[in-house]
Amino acid sequence: MTPDIHASGDRIHQVTDLAPATLLEIAARLDLATSFADQIYRESEIDALWTLVDIRLREADLAGDTDALERWQSLHSRLWVAHDLVPDGRCAEAAVILRELAAAL
């Protein structure tokens, strides 16, 4: 993820991990999202997070790890809520959710 969110908010950023810093960077870009394109870019980044969590969720399920399964299911559903707020122009609310998730990781 690119550390300079102000200079690069007008593009989709590659999301390759679930580190708290990654969620916080996306949240910061959500705070700056003003255009339809911004919303699409941020929604795509949340999609990538959701996919990474989905992988972890499936791994926990296959391993029979009920604690991890519960943790990843919760994160999965909260990301979906954040994702669905973005196209409604509720980017600030989505950012709050990502910050909460980052703090819990």
N, C-alpha and C positions, 0 to 999 in steps of 0.2 A: 504494500500500500504506500502511496505517496504521502510524505509528511506535510507538504505544502498544499493544504486543501483549498486555499483561496485562489491559487493560480491554476488549479486543475479541477475545479468543480464542474466544468463543462464537458466532461467525458465520463465514460464508464471506467471504473478502476477494477483491475483484476483482484479478485478475492480468493486467497489461497489458504487461509487459516481461520481459526476461531479464536484468535488471541483477543483479549480485552481491548488492546490498542486498535485492532482492526474494526471492532464494533464502534469504538469511540470516534474513529476517523469517519466512518459512514454517518454516524449521528451528527458530527460537525458539518458534514456536507448536506445532510438533510435540513439543518438549520438555515443553510444558505440557499436552499432550493426555491427558486421563484418561477421558473418557467416549466412548461409541459415537458420539455426535453430533460430538464433537471430531475423531474419526478420519475421519468422513465429510467434514467440512469441509476438513480438511487434504488428504485424498485428492483432493477436488475441485480444490483449488488446485494440486496436483501435476499433475492432468489438464490444467489450463490451461497450465502450463509446458510439458508434453509437446506440446500442440497448437502452441504458439509455436515450439518446436523443430522440429516436423514441417513447419511452413511454411518455416522456414529451410533445412531439409533438402531440401525440394522445389525451392526457389529455387537452391540450390547444384547440385542435379542438373540442372536445366534450363540452368544457366549452364555446365555442364561443369567446374565448379571442384572438382577431386578433393580438394584439401586441405581445403576447407570441408566438403565432403561427408563426409569421414572424421571431421572434428571434430564435426559435427552428429550423425552416426550414433552416435558414442561417447556424446555427451551424451544422446541419445534413449534409448539402451538403459540407461544408468545411471539416468535418471529413471524408467524403467519398473520397475527393481529397487526403487527407493525407493517408488514407488507401491504395489507389491505387498507391501511390508513393513507398511504402515499397517494394513490390515484384520486382520493377524495380531497387532496390538497391539505391533508392533516399531517404534514411532514414533521412539525414540532412534536406532535404526540408520538409519532413513530420514533423520533430521536430519543424521547424520554424512555421508551421501552428498551431501545438498544443500550442506553446508558445503564439501565437497571440490570440488563443481562450481562453487560460487561463487568459490573460490580460483583455479580454472582459467579462469574467464571473463575 
